[in-house]
C-alpha cells in the first residue's frame, strides 16, 4: 500500500475517532436540537457517523473543522453538508486544511446564511419525503 493511501486512511480514522466526543459535544451543547432529542441513541449515532463521513469526503480533518461542520449539519442547517454551494465552496477552498470551515464561514454574508437555512430545510424535507417513499409510506 502506498504512503498516500496510508495517510488517507489515517485521516479517515482520525475523523471517526471524534465520534464519541462529537456525540457528547452535540448532546451537551444542543440538548433541544431535533437531531438530539427526537432520535434514539442508535439513530443519533448513525446520524453523527453520516455527518462524519460527509466531513471526511469534504476533506475536513481537523477537530475544529469537523465539530463546526457537524454542528451546522446536525443542529443549525439540516443537510448542510449536502448543499451544493457548501460542497462547492469546501471542495474548491484554497484555505489551509485546518481552517477550511472558518474560511467558508467568513465568506458567507448574512443573506447567504438566511438563504442557506431555507434551502437546507427544503433539502431536509425532500430527504424525509424520499425516506418515507422508500419505506412505502408515501
C-alpha positions in Angstrom: 0.0 0.0 0.0 1.4 3.4 -0.9 2.2 6.1 1.7 -0.5 8.3 0.2 -3.2 5.7 0.8 -1.9 5.1 4.3 -2.1 8.8 5.0 -5.7 9.0 3.7 -6.7 6.0 5.9 -5.1 7.6 8.9 -7.0 10.8 8.3 -10.2 8.8 8.0 -9.6 7.0 11.2 -8.8 10.3 12.9 -12.1 11.8 11.8 -14.0 8.7 13.1 -12.1 8.9 16.3 -14.1 12.0 17.0 -17.4 10.1 17.2 -17.8 9.7 21.0 -16.5 13.3 21.6 -18.7 14.7 18.9 -21.8 12.9 20.2 -21.2 14.2 23.7 -20.5 17.7 22.3 -23.7 17.9 20.4 -25.8 16.4 23.2 -24.2 18.6 25.8 -24.3 21.9 23.9 -27.6 21.5 21.9 -29.8 19.2 24.0 -33.0 20.6 22.5 -32.0 20.2 18.9 -34.2 17.8 17.0 -31.1 15.8 15.9 -30.6 15.1 19.6 -34.0 14.8 21.3 -36.0 13.1 18.6 -33.6 10.3 17.9 -32.7 7.1 19.8 -29.1 6.6 20.8 -28.6 4.3 17.8 -30.3 6.7 15.4 -28.2 9.6 16.7 -25.0 7.6 16.4 -25.9 6.7 12.8 -26.6 10.3 12.0 -23.4 11.5 13.5 -21.5 8.8 11.6 -23.1 10.0 8.3 -22.1 13.6 9.2 -18.5 12.4 9.9 -18.5 10.6 6.6 -19.6 13.8 4.8 -16.9 15.8 6.6 -14.2 13.3 5.6 -15.4 13.4 2.0 -15.1 17.1 2.0 -11.6 16.7 3.4 -12.3 18.3 6.8 -9.9 16.6 9.1 -9.1 19.0 12.0 -11.2 18.6 15.1 -12.3 22.2 14.9 -13.5 21.9 11.3 -15.2 18.6 12.0 -17.0 19.8 15.1 -18.1 23.1 13.4 -19.3 21.2 10.3 -21.2 18.7 12.4 -22.9 21.5 14.4 -24.1 23.1 11.2 -25.1 19.8 9.6 -26.8 18.3 12.7 -28.2 21.3 14.5 -28.4 24.6 12.6 -28.8 23.7 9.0 -30.2 20.2 8.3 -28.2 18.6 5.4 -25.7 21.5 5.4 -23.1 19.2 4.0 -25.3 18.1 1.1 -26.0 21.7 -0.1 -24.4 22.2 -3.5 -23.0 25.7 -2.7 -21.4 24.5 0.6 -19.9 21.4 -1.1 -18.5 23.6 -4.0 -17.0 26.2 -1.6 -15.4 23.5 0.6 -14.1 21.4 -2.4 -12.6 24.5 -4.1 -11.2 26.1 -0.9 -7.6 27.1 -1.0 -7.6 27.5 2.8 -5.3 25.5 5.0 -6.9 22.1 5.8 -7.2 23.0 9.5 -9.3 26.2 8.9 -11.5 25.3 5.9 -14.8 25.7 7.8 -13.6 29.0 9.3 -12.7 30.2 5.8 -16.1 29.1 4.5 -18.0 30.8 7.3 -16.1 34.1 6.7 -17.1 34.1 3.0 -20.8 33.9 3.6 -22.9 37.0 4.2 -26.0 37.2 6.5 -28.2 37.0 3.4 -26.3 33.9 2.3 -26.9 32.2 5.7 -30.6 33.0 5.5 -30.9 31.6 2.0 -28.9 28.5 3.0 -31.1 27.9 6.0 -34.2 27.9 3.8 -32.6 25.8 1.1 -31.2 23.3 3.7 -34.7 22.9 5.2 -36.0 22.2 1.7 -33.3 19.6 1.3 -34.2 18.0 4.6 -37.9 18.0 3.6 -37.1 16.3 0.3 -34.8 13.8 2.1 -37.6 13.0 4.5 -40.0 12.5 1.7 -37.5 10.3 -0.1 -37.1 8.2 3.1 -40.9 7.8 3.5 -41.3 6.9 -0.1 -38.6 4.2 0.1 -40.4 2.7 3.1 -43.7 2.7 1.0 -45.5 5.2 3.2 -46.0 7.9 0.6 
